[in-house]
Amino acid sequence: MSDAKYSREAVAERGEAIYERDIRPHLESGSRGKYLVLDIETGEYEIDEDDLTATRRLMAKRPDAVIYGLRIGYPAAYRLGGFSKVEAND
């Protein structure tokens, strides 16, 4: 991965910043729990109940996209076990 344009940390940092600044303030309450994938270079994004569907739609529009993904209203997109504590203000 030495030829990657961005490190994992840079993708996450940039993606989170774009989400918080440009997308989150405009989301409808019905979006909670859906997956959002965005291109960190253009800010274009897709939202869907299924992360793979959202990713495919974004990649169809932007084949060279550098993608960051998250689950709206959750601290992580996926969990491996246990339970997830979600804050009421998300």
Phi and psi in radians as a Rosetta constraint file:
Dihedral C 1 N 2 CA 2 C 2 CIRCULARHARMONIC -1.220 0.35
Dihedral N 2 CA 2 C 2 N 3 CIRCULARHARMONIC -0.363 0.35
Dihedral C 2 N 3 CA 3 C 3 CIRCULARHARMONIC -1.649 0.35
Dihedral N 3 CA 3 C 3 N 4 CIRCULARHARMONIC 0.110 0.35
Dihedral C 3 N 4 CA 4 C 4 CIRCULARHARMONIC -1.139 0.35
Dihedral N 4 CA 4 C 4 N 5 CIRCULARHARMONIC 2.495 0.35
Dihedral C 4 N 5 CA 5 C 5 CIRCULARHARMONIC -1.236 0.35
Dihedral N 5 CA 5 C 5 N 6 CIRCULARHARMONIC -0.577 0.35
Dihedral C 5 N 6 CA 6 C 6 CIRCULARHARMONIC -2.310 0.35
Dihedral N 6 CA 6 C 6 N 7 CIRCULARHARMONIC 2.554 0.35
Dihedral C 6 N 7 CA 7 C 7 CIRCULARHARMONIC -1.333 0.35
Dihedral N 7 CA 7 C 7 N 8 CIRCULARHARMONIC 2.855 0.35
Dihedral C 7 N 8 CA 8 C 8 CIRCULARHARMONIC -1.005 0.35
Dihedral N 8 CA 8 C 8 N 9 CIRCULARHARMONIC -0.703 0.35
Dihedral C 8 N 9 CA 9 C 9 CIRCULARHARMONIC -1.132 0.35
Dihedral N 9 CA 9 C 9 N 10 CIRCULARHARMONIC -0.702 0.35
Dihedral C 9 N 10 CA 10 C 10 CIRCULARHARMONIC -1.166 0.35
Dihedral N 10 CA 10 C 10 N 11 CIRCULARHARMONIC -0.704 0.35
Dihedral C 10 N 11 CA 11 C 11 CIRCULARHARMONIC -1.076 0.35
Dihedral N 11 CA 11 C 11 N 12 CIRCULARHARMONIC -0.833 0.35
Dihedral C 11 N 12 CA 12 C 12 CIRCULARHARMONIC -1.105 0.35
Dihedral N 12 CA 12 C 12 N 13 CIRCULARHARMONIC -0.769 0.35
Dihedral C 12 N 13 CA 13 C 13 CIRCULARHARMONIC -1.123 0.35
Dihedral N 13 CA 13 C 13 N 14 CIRCULARHARMONIC -0.808 0.35
Dihedral C 13 N 14 CA 14 C 14 CIRCULARHARMONIC -1.191 0.35
Dihedral N 14 CA 14 C 14 N 15 CIRCULARHARMONIC -0.747 0.35
Dihedral C 14 N 15 CA 15 C 15 CIRCULARHARMONIC -1.068 0.35
Dihedral N 15 CA 15 C 15 N 16 CIRCULARHARMONIC -0.793 0.35
Dihedral C 15 N 16 CA 16 C 16 CIRCULARHARMONIC -1.116 0.35
Dihedral N 16 CA 16 C 16 N 17 CIRCULARHARMONIC -0.693 0.35
Dihedral C 16 N 17 CA 17 C 17 CIRCULARHARMONIC -1.122 0.35
Dihedral N 17 CA 17 C 17 N 18 CIRCULARHARMONIC -0.771 0.35
Dihedral C 17 N 18 CA 18 C 18 CIRCULARHARMONIC -1.101 0.35
Dihedral N 18 CA 18 C 18 N 19 CIRCULARHARMONIC -0.784 0.35
Dihedral C 18 N 19 CA 19 C 19 CIRCULARHARMONIC -1.034 0.35
Dihedral N 19 CA 19 C 19 N 20 CIRCULARHARMONIC -0.893 0.35
Dihedral C 19 N 20 CA 20 C 20 CIRCULARHARMONIC -1.128 0.35
Dihedral N 20 CA 20 C 20 N 21 CIRCULARHARMONIC -0.698 0.35
Dihedral C 20 N 21 CA 21 C 21 CIRCULARHARMONIC -1.405 0.35
Dihedral N 21 CA 21 C 21 N 22 CIRCULARHARMONIC -0.797 0.35
Dihedral C 21 N 22 CA 22 C 22 CIRCULARHARMONIC -1.880 0.35
Dihedral N 22 CA 22 C 22 N 23 CIRCULARHARMONIC -0.410 0.35
Dihedral C 22 N 23 CA 23 C 23 CIRCULARHARMONIC -1.948 0.35
Dihedral N 23 CA 23 C 23 N 24 CIRCULARHARMONIC -0.906 0.35
Dihedral C 23 N 24 CA 24 C 24 CIRCULARHARMONIC -0.902 0.35
Dihedral N 24 CA 24 C 24 N 25 CIRCULARHARMONIC -0.756 0.35
Dihedral C 24 N 25 CA 25 C 25 CIRCULARHARMONIC -1.086 0.35
Dihedral N 25 CA 25 C 25 N 26 CIRCULARHARMONIC -0.311 0.35
Dihedral C 25 N 26 CA 26 C 26 CIRCULARHARMONIC -1.855 0.35
Dihedral N 26 CA 26 C 26 N 27 CIRCULARHARMONIC -0.002 0.35
Dihedral C 26 N 27 CA 27 C 27 CIRCULARHARMONIC -1.298 0.35
Dihedral N 27 CA 27 C 27 N 28 CIRCULARHARMONIC 2.517 0.35
Dihedral C 27 N 28 CA 28 C 28 CIRCULARHARMONIC -1.442 0.35
Dihedral N 28 CA 28 C 28 N 29 CIRCULARHARMONIC 2.701 0.35
Dihedral C 28 N 29 CA 29 C 29 CIRCULARHARMONIC -1.064 0.35
Dihedral N 29 CA 29 C 29 N 30 CIRCULARHARMONIC -0.448 0.35
Dihedral C 29 N 30 CA 30 C 30 CIRCULARHARMONIC -1.262 0.35
Dihedral N 30 CA 30 C 30 N 31 CIRCULARHARMONIC -0.053 0.35
Dihedral C 30 N 31 CA 31 C 31 CIRCULARHARMONIC -1.476 0.35
Dihedral N 31 CA 31 C 31 N 32 CIRCULARHARMONIC -0.235 0.35
Dihedral C 31 N 32 CA 32 C 32 CIRCULARHARMONIC -1.030 0.35
Dihedral N 32 CA 32 C 32 N 33 CIRCULARHARMONIC 2.277 0.35
Dihedral C 32 N 33 CA 33 C 33 CIRCULARHARMONIC 1.645 0.35
Dihedral N 33 CA 33 C 33 N 34 CIRCULARHARMONIC -0.242 0.35
Dihedral C 33 N 34 CA 34 C 34 CIRCULARHARMONIC -1.429 0.35
Dihedral N 34 CA 34 C 34 N 35 CIRCULARHARMONIC 2.858 0.35
Dihedral C 34 N 35 CA 35 C 35 CIRCULARHARMONIC -1.687 0.35
Dihedral N 35 CA 35 C 35 N 36 CIRCULARHARMONIC 2.429 0.35
Dihedral C 35 N 36 CA 36 C 36 CIRCULARHARMONIC -2.117 0.35
Dihedral N 36 CA 36 C 36 N 37 CIRCULARHARMONIC 2.268 0.35
Dihedral C 36 N 37 CA 37 C 37 CIRCULARHARMONIC -2.138 0.35
Dihedral N 37 CA 37 C 37 N 38 CIRCULARHARMONIC 2.398 0.35
Dihedral C 37 N 38 CA 38 C 38 CIRCULARHARMONIC -2.388 0.35
Dihedral N 38 CA 38 C 38 N 39 CIRCULARHARMONIC 2.647 0.35
Dihedral C 38 N 39 CA 39 C 39 CIRCULARHARMONIC -1.539 0.35
Dihedral N 39 CA 39 C 39 N 40 CIRCULARHARMONIC 2.032 0.35
Dihedral C 39 N 40 CA 40 C 40 CIRCULARHARMONIC -1.243 0.35
Dihedral N 40 CA 40 C 40 N 41 CIRCULARHARMONIC -0.212 0.35
Dihedral C 40 N 41 CA 41 C 41 CIRCULARHARMONIC -1.562 0.35
Dihedral N 41 CA 41 C 41 N 42 CIRCULARHARMONIC -0.553 0.35
Dihedral C 41 N 42 CA 42 C 42 CIRCULARHARMONIC -1.950 0.35
Dihedral N 42 CA 42 C 42 N 43 CIRCULARHARMONIC -0.380 0.35
Dihedral C 42 N 43 CA 43 C 43 CIRCULARHARMONIC 1.467 0.35
Dihedral N 43 CA 43 C 43 N 44 CIRCULARHARMONIC -0.047 0.35
Dihedral C 43 N 44 CA 44 C 44 CIRCULARHARMONIC -1.163 0.35
Dihedral N 44 CA 44 C 44 N 45 CIRCULARHARMONIC 2.545 0.35
Dihedral C 44 N 45 CA 45 C 45 CIRCULARHARMONIC -2.599 0.35
Dihedral N 45 CA 45 C 45 N 46 CIRCULARHARMONIC 2.878 0.35
Dihedral C 45 N 46 CA 46 C 46 CIRCULARHARMONIC -2.355 0.35
Dihedral N 46 CA 46 C 46 N 47 CIRCULARHARMONIC 2.574 0.35
Dihedral C 46 N 47 CA 47 C 47 CIRCULARHARMONIC -2.221 0.35
Dihedral N 47 CA 47 C 47 N 48 CIRCULARHARMONIC 2.402 0.35
Dihedral C 47 N 48 CA 48 C 48 CIRCULARHARMONIC -2.778 0.35
Dihedral N 48 CA 48 C 48 N 49 CIRCULARHARMONIC 2.811 0.35
Dihedral C 48 N 49 CA 49 C 49 CIRCULARHARMONIC -1.120 0.35
Dihedral N 49 CA 49 C 49 N 50 CIRCULARHARMONIC -0.459 0.35
Dihedral C 49 N 50 CA 50 C 50 CIRCULARHARMONIC -1.999 0.35
Dihedral N 50 CA 50 C 50 N 51 CIRCULARHARMONIC 2.191 0.35
Dihedral C 50 N 51 CA 51 C 51 CIRCULARHARMONIC -1.142 0.35
Dihedral N 51 CA 51 C 51 N 52 CIRCULARHARMONIC -0.626 0.35
Dihedral C 51 N 52 CA 52 C 52 CIRCULARHARMONIC -1.187 0.35
Dihedral N 52 CA 52 C 52 N 53 CIRCULARHARMONIC -0.670 0.35
Dihedral C 52 N 53 CA 53 C 53 CIRCULARHARMONIC -1.095 0.35
Dihedral N 53 CA 53 C 53 N 54 CIRCULARHARMONIC -0.795 0.35
Dihedral C 53 N 54 CA 54 C 54 CIRCULARHARMONIC -1.095 0.35
Dihedral N 54 CA 54 C 54 N 55 CIRCULARHARMONIC -0.723 0.35
Dihedral C 54 N 55 CA 55 C 55 CIRCULARHARMONIC -1.113 0.35
Dihedral N 55 CA 55 C 55 N 56 CIRCULARHARMONIC -0.773 0.35
Dihedral C 55 N 56 CA 56 C 56 CIRCULARHARMONIC -1.095 0.35
Dihedral N 56 CA 56 C 56 N 57 CIRCULARHARMONIC -0.701 0.35
Dihedral C 56 N 57 CA 57 C 57 CIRCULARHARMONIC -1.122 0.35
Dihedral N 57 CA 57 C 57 N 58 CIRCULARHARMONIC -0.749 0.35
Dihedral C 57 N 58 CA 58 C 58 CIRCULARHARMONIC -1.151 0.35
Dihedral N 58 CA 58 C 58 N 59 CIRCULARHARMONIC -0.746 0.35
Dihedral C 58 N 59 CA 59 C 59 CIRCULARHARMONIC -1.156 0.35
Dihedral N 59 CA 59 C 59 N 60 CIRCULARHARMONIC -0.512 0.35
Dihedral C 59 N 60 CA 60 C 60 CIRCULARHARMONIC -1.149 0.35
Dihedral N 60 CA 60 C 60 N 61 CIRCULARHARMONIC -0.608 0.35
Dihedral C 60 N 61 CA 61 C 61 CIRCULARHARMONIC -1.462 0.35
Dihedral N 61 CA 61 C 61 N 62 CIRCULARHARMONIC -0.645 0.35
Dihedral C 61 N 62 CA 62 C 62 CIRCULARHARMONIC -2.333 0.35
Dihedral N 62 CA 62 C 62 N 63 CIRCULARHARMONIC 1.399 0.35
Dihedral C 62 N 63 CA 63 C 63 CIRCULARHARMONIC -1.011 0.35
Dihedral N 63 CA 63 C 63 N 64 CIRCULARHARMONIC -0.462 0.35
Dihedral C 63 N 64 CA 64 C 64 CIRCULARHARMONIC -1.714 0.35
Dihedral N 64 CA 64 C 64 N 65 CIRCULARHARMONIC 0.295 0.35
Dihedral C 64 N 65 CA 65 C 65 CIRCULARHARMONIC -1.052 0.35
Dihedral N 65 CA 65 C 65 N 66 CIRCULARHARMONIC 2.510 0.35
Dihedral C 65 N 66 CA 66 C 66 CIRCULARHARMONIC -1.771 0.35
Dihedral N 66 CA 66 C 66 N 67 CIRCULARHARMONIC 1.866 0.35
Dihedral C 66 N 67 CA 67 C 67 CIRCULARHARMONIC -1.692 0.35
Dihedral N 67 CA 67 C 67 N 68 CIRCULARHARMONIC 2.384 0.35
Dihedral C 67 N 68 CA 68 C 68 CIRCULARHARMONIC -2.134 0.35
Dihedral N 68 CA 68 C 68 N 69 CIRCULARHARMONIC 2.356 0.35
Dihedral C 68 N 69 CA 69 C 69 CIRCULARHARMONIC -2.218 0.35
Dihedral N 69 CA 69 C 69 N 70 CIRCULARHARMONIC 2.661 0.35
Dihedral C 69 N 70 CA 70 C 70 CIRCULARHARMONIC -2.688 0.35
Dihedral N 70 CA 70 C 70 N 71 CIRCULARHARMONIC 2.879 0.35
Dihedral C 70 N 71 CA 71 C 71 CIRCULARHARMONIC -1.856 0.35
Dihedral N 71 CA 71 C 71 N 72 CIRCULARHARMONIC 2.111 0.35
Dihedral C 71 N 72 CA 72 C 72 CIRCULARHARMONIC -1.099 0.35
Dihedral N 72 CA 72 C 72 N 73 CIRCULARHARMONIC 2.186 0.35
Dihedral C 72 N 73 CA 73 C 73 CIRCULARHARMONIC 1.500 0.35
Dihedral N 73 CA 73 C 73 N 74 CIRCULARHARMONIC 0.088 0.35
Dihedral C 73 N 74 CA 74 C 74 CIRCULARHARMONIC -2.147 0.35
Dihedral N 74 CA 74 C 74 N 75 CIRCULARHARMONIC 2.608 0.35
Dihedral C 74 N 75 CA 75 C 75 CIRCULARHARMONIC -1.244 0.35
Dihedral N 75 CA 75 C 75 N 76 CIRCULARHARMONIC -0.349 0.35
Dihedral C 75 N 76 CA 76 C 76 CIRCULARHARMONIC -2.524 0.35
Dihedral N 76 CA 76 C 76 N 77 CIRCULARHARMONIC 2.647 0.35
Dihedral C 76 N 77 CA 77 C 77 CIRCULARHARMONIC -1.233 0.35
Dihedral N 77 CA 77 C 77 N 78 CIRCULARHARMONIC -0.568 0.35
Dihedral C 77 N 78 CA 78 C 78 CIRCULARHARMONIC -2.364 0.35
Dihedral N 78 CA 78 C 78 N 79 CIRCULARHARMONIC 2.790 0.35
Dihedral C 78 N 79 CA 79 C 79 CIRCULARHARMONIC -2.334 0.35
Dihedral N 79 CA 79 C 79 N 80 CIRCULARHARMONIC 2.602 0.35
Dihedral C 79 N 80 CA 80 C 80 CIRCULARHARMONIC -1.678 0.35
Dihedral N 80 CA 80 C 80 N 81 CIRCULARHARMONIC -0.322 0.35
Dihedral C 80 N 81 CA 81 C 81 CIRCULARHARMONIC 3.073 0.35
Dihedral N 81 CA 81 C 81 N 82 CIRCULARHARMONIC 3.095 0.35
Dihedral C 81 N 82 CA 82 C 82 CIRCULARHARMONIC 1.286 0.35
Dihedral N 82 CA 82 C 82 N 83 CIRCULARHARMONIC -2.509 0.35
Dihedral C 82 N 83 CA 83 C 83 CIRCULARHARMONIC -2.358 0.35
Dihedral N 83 CA 83 C 83 N 84 CIRCULARHARMONIC 2.899 0.35
Dihedral C 83 N 84 CA 84 C 84 CIRCULARHARMONIC -1.988 0.35
Dihedral N 84 CA 84 C 84 N 85 CIRCULARHARMONIC 2.242 0.35
Dihedral C 84 N 85 CA 85 C 85 CIRCULARHARMONIC -1.704 0.35
Dihedral N 85 CA 85 C 85 N 86 CIRCULARHARMONIC 2.073 0.35
Dihedral C 85 N 86 CA 86 C 86 CIRCULARHARMONIC -1.952 0.35
Dihedral N 86 CA 86 C 86 N 87 CIRCULARHARMONIC 2.341 0.35
Dihedral C 86 N 87 CA 87 C 87 CIRCULARHARMONIC -1.291 0.35
Dihedral N 87 CA 87 C 87 N 88 CIRCULARHARMONIC 2.516 0.35
Dihedral C 87 N 88 CA 88 C 88 CIRCULARHARMONIC -1.188 0.35
Dihedral N 88 CA 88 C 88 N 89 CIRCULARHARMONIC -0.379 0.35
Dihedral C 88 N 89 CA 89 C 89 CIRCULARHARMONIC -1.521 0.35
Dihedral N 89 CA 89 C 89 N 90 CIRCULARHARMONIC 0.049 0.35
